[in-house]
């Protein structure tokens, strides 16, 4: 608990300096409390990386939906055959947005500039709200589609 309080205090200084989101909100969305076990002089870099880690997981899921390969789960192939054009457009738009975020994060890894790290955290925490809403719609669409899908042939059928 001591490490977590120390992390919160360090973040609070930066939050006030750069008008960042509350620790609790970032923690809820990106689990930044795990940074308590990772001491760093570059806290905002670590917060940015936690944000990107979550977005990267979503990006990988979207990539499998766009471009499945031999390692993709079998259900993906069944799903993508049934995806409606508007759902496909949503997947592609989210993929493009998250790819852009990942590229901008890589750029920030090249040189540490605290102000730029703060801007990234602030901007992309806000963008996550829209992404989360879009992702919920997408997952509901995919879930509904999967549940209503006619039985398909497999190796067993």
C-alpha positions in Angstrom: 0.0 0.0 0.0 2.9 2.3 0.7 4.2 1.9 -2.9 0.8 2.7 -4.3 0.4 5.8 -2.2 3.9 7.0 -3.3 2.8 6.4 -6.9 -0.4 8.4 -6.4 1.6 11.3 -4.9 4.1 11.3 -7.8 1.2 11.3 -10.3 -0.7 14.0 -8.4 2.2 16.4 -8.9 2.2 15.7 -12.6 -1.6 15.8 -12.8 -1.7 19.3 -11.4 1.2 20.5 -13.5 -0.3 19.2 -16.8 -4.0 19.0 -16.0 -4.1 15.3 -16.4 -7.0 12.9 -15.7 -7.5 11.7 -12.1 -5.3 8.7 -11.0 -8.4 6.7 -10.2 -9.9 7.2 -13.7 -6.6 6.2 -15.4 -6.3 3.3 -13.0 -9.8 2.1 -13.8 -9.2 2.3 -17.5 -5.5 1.3 -17.8 -4.6 -0.4 -14.5 -1.7 2.1 -13.8 -1.5 0.9 -10.2 0.8 -1.9 -11.6 3.4 0.8 -12.0 3.9 0.8 -8.3 6.3 -2.1 -8.7 8.2 -0.4 -11.4 10.2 2.6 -10.1 11.1 5.1 -12.7 12.1 8.7 -13.0 9.9 8.9 -16.1 6.4 8.2 -14.6 4.5 9.7 -17.5 6.3 7.5 -20.0 5.2 4.5 -17.9 1.6 5.8 -17.8 1.7 6.2 -21.6 3.0 2.7 -22.0 0.2 1.3 -19.8 -2.4 3.2 -22.0 -0.8 1.8 -25.2 -0.6 -1.7 -23.8 -4.4 -1.7 -23.4 -4.9 -0.2 -26.8 -2.5 -2.6 -28.4 -4.5 -5.6 -27.1 -7.6 -4.2 -28.8 -5.5 -3.5 -31.9 -4.4 -7.1 -32.1 -8.0 -8.3 -31.8 -9.0 -6.0 -34.7 -6.1 -7.1 -36.8 -7.2 -10.7 -36.5 -10.7 -9.7 -37.6 -9.2 -7.8 -40.6 -6.5 -10.2 -41.5 -6.8 -13.7 -39.9 -4.0 -16.1 -40.3 -3.4 -19.8 -39.7 -2.9 -19.1 -35.9 -6.2 -17.3 -35.6 -8.9 -19.0 -33.6 -11.4 -21.0 -35.8 -14.4 -18.9 -34.7 -12.8 -15.9 -36.3 -13.1 -17.5 -39.7 -16.8 -18.2 -39.1 -17.4 -14.7 -37.9 -15.7 -12.8 -40.7 -17.8 -14.6 -43.3 -20.9 -13.0 -41.7 -19.6 -9.5 -40.9 -21.8 -6.8 -42.3 -20.2 -4.0 -44.3 -21.0 -1.3 -41.6 -19.3 -3.5 -39.0 -16.3 -4.0 -41.2 -16.1 -0.2 -41.7 -16.2 0.2 -37.9 -13.4 -2.3 -37.4 -11.3 -0.7 -40.0 -11.8 2.8 -38.6 -10.9 1.7 -35.1 -7.9 -0.2 -36.4 -6.6 2.9 -38.2 -7.2 5.1 -35.1 -5.4 2.7 -32.7 -2.5 2.1 -35.2 -2.0 5.9 -35.3 -1.9 6.0 -31.5 0.7 3.2 -31.4 2.9 4.9 -34.0 2.8 8.2 -32.1 3.7 6.3 -28.9 6.8 4.8 -30.7 7.8 8.3 -31.7 7.7 9.3 -28.0 9.9 6.4 -27.1 12.7 8.0 -29.1 13.1 11.1 -26.9 11.7 11.7 -23.5 9.9 15.0 -23.3 7.7 15.2 -20.3 5.3 17.7 -21.8 4.7 15.5 -24.8 4.2 12.5 -22.6 1.6 14.5 -20.6 -0.1 15.6 -23.8 -0.3 12.0 -25.0 -1.8 10.8 -21.7 -4.3 13.6 -21.6 -5.4 13.3 -25.3 -5.5 9.5 -25.5 -7.3 9.0 -22.2 -10.1 11.1 -23.7 -9.9 9.2 -27.0 -10.2 5.9 -25.1 -13.7 6.9 -24.0 -14.9 7.0 -27.6 -12.9 3.9 -28.5 -14.5 2.1 -25.6 -18.0 3.1 -26.7 -17.3 1.9 -30.3 -15.7 -1.3 -29.0 -18.8 -2.1 -26.9 -21.0 -1.6 -30.0 -18.6 -3.8 -32.1 -18.4 -6.6 -29.5 -22.2 -6.6 -29.1 -22.6 -6.8 -32.8 -20.1 -9.7 -33.1 -21.6 -11.5 -30.1 -25.1 -11.1 -31.5 -23.9 -12.3 -34.9 -22.1 -15.3 -33.4 -25.1 -16.3 -31.3 -27.5 -16.1 -34.2 -25.2 -17.8 -36.7 -26.4 -21.0 -38.4 -24.4 -24.0 -37.5 -21.4 -24.3 -39.8 -19.5 -27.3 -40.9 -16.3 -28.2 -39.2 -14.0 -31.1 -39.1 -16.7 -32.8 -36.9 -19.6 -32.1 -39.1 
